[in-house]
Every structure is written in C-alpha cells, then in structure tokens.
Amino acid sequence: MVLTDTHTHLYYETAIEKRVELMERCKQKNIGRLFLPNVDASSVPMVFSLVDSFPDQCYPMLGLHPCSVKADWEEELNTIQNSIDQHKIVAIGEIGIDLYWDKTFLTEQVQAFKKQIAWAKQLKLPIVIHCRDAFNEVFEVLQQEQDENLRGIFHCFTGTLEQANQIINLGFYLGIGGVVTYKNAGLDKIIAQIDLNHIVLETDSPYLTPVPYRGKPNESSYLIYVAQKVADLHQTDLDAVANVTTANSRQIFGV
C-alpha cells in the first residue's frame, strides 16, 4: 500500500532532525509520495531543500499563491519562472484566487492565475488550484481557459456537490484533506457521493489537521486519517482508497 499526499508544506520545518522524524513517520504510515507546492519566490529554495534531501519521496511544484499576489506580483512571477526554467517540476501550483482575507488585489490575482495557467499549458503540466471564497471567479477563469491541455487538482475542496460535479466535468480532481474528518463541515456527506476515481488525498500540512489531532500542527503522516475516513464513507478498506487515489495522482502528475 502506498498513500500519496498531493499537497503538503512539510518544508516549513527547517530543522533537519525534525524533518527526518516527519519523513520517518510518513514511512511508518505508508505515505511514500509527497507533493510540495511553494507559495512565493522566497519559499522556492525551501521546497528544493526538502526535495534534495528526499528525492525518492518528494516532488516539487512551483507557482504564486493568490495570497502572495501583491503590488510586486509580476516581479514575484518572474523570479518563480526563472526557477521553473532551472528545475524539473511536476505541476504549477498552488495558484488561484483567494477572497477570504483580502479583495484588494482581485484583478491582479486573476491576471497572475491566467499567466500561470499559460505556463502550465506551455510546459504540459497540471495546475494545483487554491480557491477560497472565490469559486465563481475561479470557475469563470477555468471556463475561459478550458482546452485539452488544462487539467489538475482543486486543492482543499470544501464546496457543494454541485460544485464538485462542475469541477469533475472540467476534468479536474478533488483534493480531499482533513476537513472531511470534521463533524460539522458537511464534506463527508458530499465525498460519500463522489466516485473515488475523481479524488486525490492531501494534508495541506501544517494546516487543516484531521481528527483526532485537530487543533495541533498537521503533518503528512496524518494523511492516514483522511484516507481512513474516505474509506469509511465509501464502505471500503484503506488499501482500496490508497490504490485508487495514488493511481489518480500518477495520472495527474505523470510520476
């Protein structure tokens, strides 16, 4: 059994000994594949530091997080693009639109989103989408950009069944994390109705920690609790969920 964490910021832990411990706990839980999105230009070296330390388990993705889109967004994008030119990556991400914290740079967020979608198409890579309080805005961009080269993951999906089906109909996968374990979130009822062939698993560590560790820092080894919850919802076993979701991740990322 191999589980895949399609979205983790495990590289935020910079102490080497603690990193080794985090990765060892992943190994103990059969989480053998970790996909790392940066958030801005300054986090690019952090991603590659972890990839260099664990090249058989960690895979880099690069993009500009919508919350990092500020007045200097074009300069940030240029720096990230230079890194993409110098490294092998498996996706553009995480990118998208976030209107939860600040709507000041909505126009710039849309521009940055579209520019990075163009990168992905040119490089024939998937995109990993961050969407918070902005489903309609994100979906409008995707409809405008839709073609045979547009594909990827809707990271941290917490929307409605209708939104889930809209995403699936665009050919995207739903990234399911710790929220599915939260009693009152309602995501469990939706995921129970979604075929496993449209789902990948993630932690978004150190955020969105699943039950039973909710309220504490998340880590990739906790993916096991997300996977078990999805298995319970689909009345199947952990092996089946691991096999399908890891196969889905291979389909998306090509590795």
N, C-alpha and C positions, 0 to 999 in steps of 0.2 A: 504493500500500500504506500502510495506517495501522495501527500497533500501539497497543494500549491497555494501560497499566499500571493495573490496577484497585486497586492498594494500594501507596502509597509515602508515606514520611515525609520527602520531599525538603525540606520546610520546616524541618527541623532545621538545615539550612545557612542561617545568618542573614546571612552576608556577601553583599552584593548582587552583587559581581563574580563570586563563585563560583557563586551561584545562576544568573546569566546563562550562565555557562560550562556548568553542568549541563544547563540547558534547551537550549542550543545543541547539545550532544552528543546530546540526545534527538532534536532536529530532524534531525540528520545520519543517525540510525538509523531515521527514520520513526516515532518514538514520539510521536504527536501528541495523545494524551489521557492525562491523569494524574489519578487519583482519590486524594484526600488525607484519611485518617482522623486525627482528633486522638486523644489518649489520656486527657486530663483537662481541667479547666477552664483551666489555665494555658497549654495548647497551642492553644486556640481562636484567639487572635489571630495566632499563627504561621501557622496554616492560611490564614486570610483575608488575611494579608500576601502570601503567595505567590499566592493566587487573584487578588488585586487587581493584582498585577504581571503575571500571565499569564492573563487571563480567558478567552482562547480555547483554552487547553490544560489548565487546572487546574479541578477540580471538588471542592467541599468535602463532607465527611461529618462528622457530629458524633455523639459518644457517649462513654461512660465505659468505658475499657479495664478488663477484670477485675483486672489487676494494680494498678490505681489505686483499686480498691474497698477503702477503709479505714474507720476509725471514722466519718469525716466524709462517707461516701458520699452521704448524702441531700442534704447541702449542695452537694456537687460536682454532683450531678444537677440541682439547682435552678438553679445557675449556667449549666450547659450548656443546660438547657431554655430559659432566658431568651435565650441566644444563638440557639437554633433559632427562637424567635419573631421574632427581628430579622433573620435572614438566610435566603436561599434555599439549601437544601442538597439533595443528591441521594440521601442514604442516612443511616441511623442506624448508626454504627459507628466504631471497632470495639468490639463488645460481646461478651459471652460468659462463659466460665468458664475459669480457669487454675489448675490444682492442682499445677503443676510447682514453683513457687517457694515457695508458702505455702498451707496449707489453713485458716488461721486464720479467714478471712472467707468460707468457702464459703456459708454461709446468706445473707450479705449479697450475695455475688456472684449468687446465684440470684435474689434479690429485685430487684437492680439490672437484671439481664438481662430479667426479666419486665416490669419497668416500662418499659424502653426498647423492648421488643417492642410494648408497648401504644402508645407514641409512634408507632412506625413504622406500625402499623395505622391509627391515627387520621389520620396525615398521608399514608397510602397510599404509603409509601416502603419500599424494600427494607432489609434489615438485612445487615450485614457481620460475620460471626461469627469471634471469636478462640476457639480451642479447643486447649488443651494439657493433656495427661494428664487429660482430662475428657470424653471422647467420650460415655460413657453418661449423664453428668449433663446435658450439653448436649442430647443427643438426647431425653432424657426431657422437658425443658422444651419442646422444639420439638413433640413429640407432643401435649403438653398444650395448646399454643397454636395448633396447626395449624388453619387455615381458609383461605378463598380469598384473604385479604389477606397471608398470611405467605409471604415469598419473600426471596431474597437469595443471598449467597455464603458458602461455607465457606472463609474465608481461610486460606491456607497449609496446604492439605490435605496430610497425610503419612500417612494411615491405610491400612487394608487395602482390598482390592477389595470385600469385603462392606460395609464402612462407606461406601465410595464409592457403592455402589448404594443404600444406605439414604438417603443424602443426596439423590441424584438422584431417588429415589422420592418424597421430600418436596417436590420441585420446586425444589431449590437447585442452584446451580452450584458447581463445584470451582475454587477459586483455586489455580493452579499457579505456583510460583516456582522459585527457584534449587535447591532440594533435588532437583528432578527431574534435575539435571545431576550429582549426587553419585554416585560409582561404587558405593558400598556401601549406599546408602539404600534401594534396592528400589522406590522410587516409579516409576522408569522402566518397570518390568515391569507395574505397575498402570495407568499412564496409557496404555500401548500398547493396553490393552483397553477404554478408555473413549472413547466417541464424542466427537468434537470439539464437538458441539452442547451438551455438558454442561460445557465447560471455559472458564474465562477465565484470562488471564495476569496476573502480578503480580511485583513485585520485593521488596516489604516493605523497600525501601532505608531506612536504610543497613545493614540486616541481611540474612542469608541470601544472601550474594553467590554468584552462579553460577560454575562453572568457565568460563573459565580464571582468574578473578580471586578465587577463593575464598581467604578469609583477609584480604582487604582490604575497606575500606568499600564497600558496594553503592551503586549509583545507578540511576536509571530507564533510562538508556541501555543498561544491561546486560540489559534485557529481551530484546534481540535474541538472546542466547544461550539463554535459556529457550525462546523461540519456535522457534529452530532445532532445539533438542533435541526438542521436541514434534513438529515436522515430521519429523525423522528417525524418531522412534518410530512415526509414522503413515504413513511412507513416502510423504510428500507434500512439497510445497515451502513455502517461507516465506510466499509470497503467500496460499496457501490457509489456512494457520493464522491469519495476520493477518486475513483476511476473515471467517472464522467466529468467531474469538474477539472481534473488535471488534463484530461484529453481535450476539453474545451480550451484550456489555457494554451496547450500546444498548438491548437488550431489557430488561435488568435496571434500568438507571438512567434510562431514558427520555430520554437526551441523547446 
